[in-house]
Amino acid sequence: MNIAFSQALDANSPRLVARVVGQGALPGDLPAIIASGAEASRFKGKAGQTFEGFYEGDNGPVRLALAGAGEKDKERLPSLEKAGAALTAKFLTSGETALALDCRDGSLSAEEVAAVLLGLRLRAWRWDTYRTKLRDEQKPTLAEVVVVGAPEGTEAAWNEAEALARGVEFTRELVSEPANVIYPESFVERCRERLKGTGVEIEVLGEAEMEKLGMGALLGVSQGSVREAQLLVMKWNGGKAGDAPTVFVGKGVTFDTGGISLKPGAGMEDMKWDMGGAGAVAGAMVALAGRKAKANVVGVCGLVENMPDGNAQRPGDVVTTMSGQTVEVINTDAEGRLVLCDALTWAQREFKPKTVVDLATLTGAMMIALGQEHAGVFSNSDELAEGLLSAGKTSGDKLWRFPLSPAYDRLIDSPIADMKNVGPRWAGSITAAQYLQRYVEDGVNWAHCDIAGMVWADKPGATWDKGATGYGVRLIDRFVRDTAEG
């Protein structure tokens, strides 16, 4: 969706005009027919509420839409995003090709207008690449928003918000693509294309390099697939030279059959999005580079496909991780932690970070606990956990903290190796986090975000349609703003 700016409504302006109004009394300058229609339809200006009507303007008929922004003192920016998104949801396939967002009354600041535009842009994203038989009324038509009378600084605010939108959109693209299109090597190439010219440095380790480094856990997951595993490294050096980077590590299982511990067939198609953590990290790098973040950030994605061929890893196999610790693989469907443990070890030894955050669609148990309302966060640092929880609340990528405790460690002790890759049925998300914690080196502040319930939605949300949500990009971006950019 293209965003343009203008100072006035004139004969060349779009016929569809939108205004954002707060909850309570309607603006006094509305045409009488619009005001009476809004009152009759019980439009109160609640966040995300919409109303539309027609009136005769100076240049002909005007289609005027009102979008509610809620109460001014409660979650103002998220409510404004909802207002923008509601406009897109209403008019995306309406036949209208352009919308004028009328800001001439001065009720919105530059940051607030940018929030409305962000909602408009995010809700407009759809993945129709493989849909060849859409009826005309199903096809998106709304392609441009013209902001009229925006306050000073709006274009600069939008430039930053647009970088964030591009990052979210890229994550949604990666998560939406089928596994015959996005697999480890093509994931890397898609990132190369998107990050070209941004200043992000890219490094890739193939299986030969990872074997020399001793990444037996990650490679064990990949050995049943004809697709070669990759370790993708993206480096953004926007901070002070020599400062340790903040490192984000993403689980990138581009398709997860469960391996020999095969998943049930029903719903297995959803496992194309088991790379949602890596997708979030890649999208965040697009956003950070796009807005020239003043921080040193590294994104590491462990990319594999988990398949059950004759060379696949078996339940009962023992693998040696890069850290030197050994793992008895009880269940080949608990593969994400095997990928992450080697990626975490490599990232810590390579970059010597003070802070490492991993994101992974790791456990079904997290979905049982939190549904699709929050992701779970585990951390060895209260300060880091609070920083992520705060970033989640501000960005809308919400988190809920779970415990770590030595009491859970015994649940993953193995009689023949240093540990098992799964514990019993109970506390499945916690034992997965306990497993990962064993690979965190002394002095490193670490957090694990289990985002299993958040990367894909079965129904539309405020700023996304059904499908990939782009969860994690805004969380990372906000956390970097709050903690690494000063």
CORFENNOR-V608602 format. One record per pair of residues at least 4 apart in sequence whose C-alpha atoms are under 6 Angstrom apart, sorted by sequence separation. I is the first residue (numbers start at 1). J is the second residue. D is the distance in whole Angstrom. If there is no record, write none. Layout:
# CORFENNOR-V608602
{{I;J;D} {I;J;D}}
This chain:
# CORFENNOR-V608602
{{9;13;6} {39;43;6} {56;60;6} {57;61;6} {72;76;6} {82;86;6} {88;92;5} {108;112;6} {134;138;6} {154;158;6} {158;162;6} {172;176;6} {179;183;6} {182;186;5} {183;187;6} {186;190;6} {191;195;6} {192;196;6} {205;209;6} {207;211;6} {211;215;6} {216;220;6} {258;262;5} {285;289;6} {286;290;6} {288;292;6} {308;312;5} {320;324;6} {321;325;6} {337;341;6} {340;344;6} {346;350;6} {347;351;6} {348;352;5} {366;370;6} {367;371;4} {370;374;6} {388;392;6} {391;395;6} {392;396;6} {460;464;6} {474;478;6} {479;483;6} {480;484;5} {481;485;5} {30;35;6} {38;43;5} {56;61;5} {57;62;6} {182;187;5} {210;215;6} {257;262;6} {258;263;5} {288;293;5} {320;325;6} {392;397;5} {393;398;5} {414;419;5} {460;465;4} {464;469;6} {55;61;6} {257;263;6} {320;326;4} {379;385;6} {392;398;4} {413;419;5} {414;420;5} {460;466;4} {55;62;5} {319;326;6} {392;399;6} {412;419;6} {413;420;6} {459;466;5} {54;62;6} {319;327;5} {412;420;5} {458;466;5} {54;63;5} {318;327;5} {457;466;6} {53;63;6} {54;64;6} {69;79;5} {318;328;4} {389;399;6} {457;467;5} {53;64;6} {69;80;5} {317;328;6} {318;329;6} {412;423;5} {456;467;5} {52;64;6} {316;328;6} {317;329;5} {411;423;5} {456;468;5} {52;65;4} {316;329;5} {455;468;6} {456;469;6} {51;65;6} {69;83;6} {315;329;6} {316;330;5} {455;469;5} {51;66;5} {68;83;6} {256;271;5} {315;330;5} {50;66;5} {67;83;5} {255;271;5} {315;331;5} {455;471;5} {50;67;5} {255;272;5} {49;67;6} {254;272;6} {281;299;6} {34;53;6} {49;68;5} {24;44;6} {48;68;5} {322;342;6} {23;44;6} {47;68;5} {253;274;5} {254;275;5} {23;45;4} {46;68;5} {47;69;4} {207;229;6} {253;275;5} {22;45;5} {23;46;5} {45;68;4} {46;69;6} {47;70;4} {252;275;4} {278;301;5} {376;399;5} {377;400;6} {378;401;6} {21;45;6} {46;70;4} {206;230;5} {251;275;6} {374;398;5} {375;399;5} {376;400;5} {377;401;5} {378;402;5} {45;70;6} {205;230;6} {374;399;5} {376;401;6} {205;231;5} {251;277;5} {252;278;5} {204;231;6} {250;277;4} {251;278;5} {204;232;5} {250;278;4} {203;233;5} {202;233;6} {250;281;6} {47;79;5} {84;116;4} {88;120;5} {202;234;5} {201;234;6} {48;82;5} {81;115;5} {85;119;4} {201;235;5} {48;83;5} {80;115;6} {81;116;5} {84;119;5} {85;120;4} {200;235;5} {80;116;5} {84;120;4} {200;236;5} {48;86;5} {77;115;6} {81;119;4} {85;123;5} {110;151;6} {110;153;6} {114;157;6} {97;141;5} {98;142;6} {110;154;4} {114;158;5} {97;142;4} {98;143;6} {100;145;6} {103;148;6} {104;149;5} {184;229;6} {18;64;6} {20;66;6} {22;68;6} {93;139;6} {95;141;5} {96;142;6} {97;143;5} {98;144;5} {99;145;5} {100;146;5} {101;147;5} {102;148;5} {103;149;5} {111;157;6} {184;230;6} {15;62;5} {16;63;5} {17;64;5} {18;65;5} {19;66;5} {20;67;5} {21;68;5} {22;69;5} {23;70;5} {93;140;4} {98;145;6} {100;147;6} {101;148;6} {103;150;5} {259;306;6} {11;59;6} {15;63;6} {18;66;6} {20;68;6} {21;69;6} {22;70;5} {23;71;5} {92;140;5} {93;141;5} {259;307;5} {260;308;5} {92;141;6} {257;306;6} {259;308;4} {92;142;5} {247;297;6} {249;299;6} {252;302;5} {253;303;6} {255;305;5} {256;306;5} {257;307;6} {245;296;5} {246;297;5} {247;298;5} {248;299;5} {249;300;5} {250;301;5} {251;302;6} {252;303;4} {253;304;5} {254;305;5} {245;297;5} {247;299;6} {249;301;6} {253;305;5} {238;293;6} {239;294;5} {238;294;5} {239;295;4} {238;295;5} {239;296;5} {238;296;5} {237;296;5} {236;296;6} {236;297;5} {235;298;5} {365;428;6} {366;429;6} {234;298;6} {365;429;6} {381;445;6} {234;299;5} {233;299;6} {363;429;6} {380;446;6} {233;300;5} {379;446;6} {232;300;6} {379;447;4} {232;301;5} {378;447;5} {231;301;6} {378;448;5} {183;254;5} {231;302;5} {261;332;5} {377;448;6} {261;333;6} {377;449;4} {230;303;5} {259;332;6} {376;449;6} {229;303;6} {376;450;5} {229;304;5} {258;333;4} {375;450;6} {179;255;6} {375;451;5} {397;475;6} {395;474;6} {395;475;6} {372;453;5} {17;99;6} {222;304;5} {225;307;5} {277;359;5} {371;453;6} {372;454;6} {16;99;5} {17;100;5} {18;101;5} {19;102;5} {222;305;6} {224;307;5} {277;360;4} {392;475;5} {14;98;6} {17;101;6} {18;102;6} {222;306;6} {224;308;6} {391;475;6} {14;99;6} {221;306;6} {224;309;5} {14;100;6} {367;453;5} {224;311;5} {274;361;6} {391;478;5} {224;312;4} {362;450;6} {391;479;5} {223;312;6} {328;417;6} {355;444;6} {357;446;6} {361;450;6} {327;417;6} {354;444;5} {355;445;5} {356;446;5} {357;447;5} {358;448;5} {359;449;5} {360;450;5} {361;451;5} {362;452;6} {326;417;6} {327;418;6} {354;445;6} {355;446;6} {357;448;6} {360;451;6} {361;452;4} {326;418;5} {327;419;5} {328;420;5} {329;421;5} {179;272;5} {327;420;5} {341;436;6} {175;273;5} {217;319;6} {216;319;6} {216;320;5} {217;321;5} {216;321;5} {215;321;5} {215;322;5} {171;279;5} {214;322;5} {245;353;6} {248;356;6} {250;358;6} {171;280;6} {244;353;5} {246;355;5} {247;356;5} {248;357;5} {249;358;4} {250;359;5} {251;360;5} {248;358;5} {250;360;6} {171;283;5} {170;283;5} {168;283;6} {167;283;4} {167;284;6} {167;286;5} {184;303;5} {167;287;5} {184;304;6} {218;338;5} {217;338;5} {218;339;4} {164;287;5} {163;287;5} {163;290;5} {215;342;6} {163;291;6} {160;291;5} {8;148;6} {3;144;6} {5;146;5} {6;147;6} {7;148;5} {1;143;5} {2;144;5} {3;145;5} {4;146;5} {5;147;5} {6;148;5} {7;149;5} {1;144;6} {3;146;6} {284;473;5} {295;484;6} {283;473;6} {295;485;5} {294;485;5} {280;472;5} {280;473;5} {176;468;6} {172;468;5} {172;470;5} {171;470;5} {168;470;5} {168;473;6} {123;463;5} {122;463;6} {123;464;5} {119;463;6} {85;463;5} {82;462;6}}
